[in-house]
């Protein structure tokens, strides 16, 4: 009996300085005809402080509405505060992973949690560290996971759209 070979999954992680750049990249992703990919957006809530719950709740509602319109109404969205990086938002398939409880905190709140999620998805050590730093610097991250062939095609399309 032969067991069919499953195609290996791969993750693509790209950073953007502006929401408008990220939005353009998402349009490229959505035009690709690859319906088996999973998308997550992660960003820093730079001007929001963890102890200002009212401001955090307002910013969360704004971003949640924005990303549900951009990615679809069934898109998961939440926020968390990481002691090394600051308050972050996450939209997409990785929300539950970042909010997974580890002791009294969530995985995203732990100092190495973000790095660990990236590494667990197959991102190299250097790229995981670099992208955690980019988050701290206020960049937006687009993380796309899918079959290797689809991710390779997407990389090319994103490069061509610059």
N, C-alpha and C positions, 0 to 999 in steps of 0.2 A: 504494500500500500504506500503510495506516494503522498506526502503531505505538501500542499501547495506552498511555495515560498512567499512570504509576505514581504512587501517592499519596505525597506527601512525608512523610518521617520527621520526628519531632519528639522532643525529650527533655524530660522533666519531672524537676526536681531539687528535692527537699524535705528539710528538716532536721528532726530530732527530738532532744529532750533526753534521753529515756530509751528503753531497748530495748523497754519495754512499749508505748510510743507507736508505735514503729516496727512492732512486731508487729501492733498493731491496724490500722495503715495497710496492711500486707501482706495482712491478711485482707480488707480492702476491695478491694485490687487483685485478689486471687484470686477474689472473688465477682463480678467484673464481666463475666465471659464474654468477655473479650478475650484470646484465646489466642495472639495474634501479637505480644505485647509481650515485651520483654526487661528483666530486672530486675538491678540491681546495688546492693549495700549497701556503703558505705564507712564506716569508723569508726576512731577513734583508740584505740590501746592505751595510754592515758594513763599508767598506772602501770607500764608495761613499758619498760625501757631497752634500747637496741640491743646493749649489751655484756653483758647478762644473758641468754645464749642459753637457759639452762634454763627461766627464767621465760617467755621468749618462746615456746618450744616448747610449754610447758604451756598457756599462754593460747591459742595457735594451735589446739591439739587441742580445747579446750573450745569455742571459737567455731566451728570447722569442724563439729563435731558438731551444735551448735545450729542453724547455718544450713542444713546438709544436711537436718535434720529439718523446718525451716521452709520451705525452698525446693525441696526434692527431693534425692534421693541423688546425682544426676548434676551437682549444682551445683559449679562451680569455686570454690576458696577458696585464698587465700594471704595472706602478710603481707610488708611491706617497710618500710624506714625512710627517711623524707624528712628532710633536714637542717633544713628550715624548720618542718615541722609535727610531726614525731615519728614514732613507729612506728604504722603503720596496718594495718588488715585490709581486704580486699576480697573480696566474695562475689558471684558471678554472672558475667554475660557479659563484663564488662570486665577480668577478671583477666589474661587474656593480653596485653591492651593495656598495662596498668600494669607487667607484668613483661617487656615487650618490651625486649631489650637495646639500649642506646645507648652505644657505647663500652664502658667497664668497669662501667657502672651500668645499672639498669633505668630505664625512662621514669618510673615512680613515684618513684624515688629522686632524680631531678633536681629542682633547686629550682623550676623552672617546669613540671615534668611534669604535675602534677595540674591546674593551670590549663590547660595545653595540651590535655589530654584533654577537659576540659569544653568548651573553645572548639571543638575538633574535632567535638564532637557537636551544635554549634549553640547552646550556652548563651551568652548575652550576656556581654560583658566584665565588666560590673558584677556579674552573678550568679555568674560564675566566681570572681571575687575574693572576693565575699561568702561563698561556700560553701567555698572553701579556708580562709578565716578561721574559719568555723564548725567545720571539721574540727579545726583547731588548738585551738579552744576546747572540744573534747571532744564535739561533737554527732555524731549518726549521720546519714548522708545516704542517702536513697533516690533512686536514679536509674532512671527508667523510660523506655525508648525504644520507639516504635511509630509506627503511622500517626497522622497528625494528628487524625483524627476520634476514634480510640480514646483518645488522650492527652487531648483536650478533655473527653470524657466522664469519664475518670478524675479529672481535676482537679476537676470538679463533685462527683463522688462523695466524694472525699477532703475537700473543703470541707464537704459535708453531714454527714459522719461525725464532725466535731469536736464 
